[in-house]
Amino acid sequence: MIDVNRILDALQNDPNARRTAMVGGGGLAAGLAASMLMGGSGRKMLGKAAKYGAVAAIGGLAYHAWQKSRQNAGQSGAAGASARVAPQGSVPAIDADYEAAPANSGFLPAPSDETAQDALARTLLRAMIAAAKADGKIDAAEKERIFARLNTLDLSAEDKAFVFDELAAPLDLNAVIAGATSPEIAAEIYAASLVAIESETPAEKAYLNMLAIRLELDPGLVSEIHKMAGAAAPA
């Protein structure tokens, strides 16, 4: 089982990654190793990820955006389209200072369900890595530098193997979409992708737009995800 929190914490606390971001380094080195948790929308995720864990924090972002979009549409406050909703009375107040998604909801598996927890972690990390690659600013030399840096970080062999494989693979939107096994997870995939993007270049905006279309997300939900993340309105 991969440990997303450990992976992101290692990247966040790697001094080389931080230095790359501070001096304005481009490409995947900054986009993945630093900006996922330091730049743009990702900066807001730092405290949430530290408090709740990265997966629960991303789920909370998507969950509250979903609730708000349904509220705006005049619908009921149900958490999702599936039967896996939060128990009545457990829905937190909807505001920008969102909480983690409720456990055992459509946005966060039960803590005892390790298989579902691992599947969601892999899906969201894959989405973040793909989004960080969306601007296309990476060559073979930069990729080798990233691999060398990741190899020095305090990560398990399984965690490193997953990140290496995802970095080495070409950007594959179909693989990202395949993880959307429910409407709730589709919203989480988009939220994870959004917070992984540093500057929202034209290429990144086009990627997010295509991702929303392929995930079949309602435009109102997409707008609320951007608001919750503190990001610019979708293109």
Stockholm file with secondary structure:
# STOCKHOLM 1.0

chainA/1-235         MIDVNRILDALQNDPNARRTAMVGGGGLAAGLAASMLMGGSGRKMLGKAAKYGAVAAIGGLAYHAWQKSRQNAGQSGAAGASARVAPQGSVPAIDADYEAAPANSGFLPAPSDETAQDALARTLLRAMIAAAKADGKIDAAEKERIFARLNTLDLSAEDKAFVFDELAAPLDLNAVIAGATSPEIAAEIYAASLVAIESETPAEKAYLNMLAIRLELDPGLVSEIHKMAGAAAPA
#=GR chainA/1-235 SS CCCHHHHHHHHHTCHHHHHHHHTTCCHHHHHHHTHHHHSTHHHHHHHHHHHHCHHHHHHHHHHHHHHHHHHHTTCCCCSCSSSCCCCTTCCCCCSSSCCCCCTTBTTBCCTTCHHHHHHHHHHHHHHHHHHHTTTCCCCHHHHHHHHHHHHTSSCCHHHHHHHHHHHHSCCCHHHHHHTCCSHHHHHHHHHHHHHTCSSCCHHHHHHHHHHHHHTTCCHHHHHHHHHHHTCCCCC
#=GC SS_cons         CCCHHHHHHHHHTCHHHHHHHHTTCCHHHHHHHTHHHHSTHHHHHHHHHHHHCHHHHHHHHHHHHHHHHHHHTTCCCCSCSSSCCCCTTCCCCCSSSCCCCCTTBTTBCCTTCHHHHHHHHHHHHHHHHHHHTTTCCCCHHHHHHHHHHHHTSSCCHHHHHHHHHHHHSCCCHHHHHHTCCSHHHHHHHHHHHHHTCSSCCHHHHHHHHHHHHHTTCCHHHHHHHHHHHTCCCCC
//
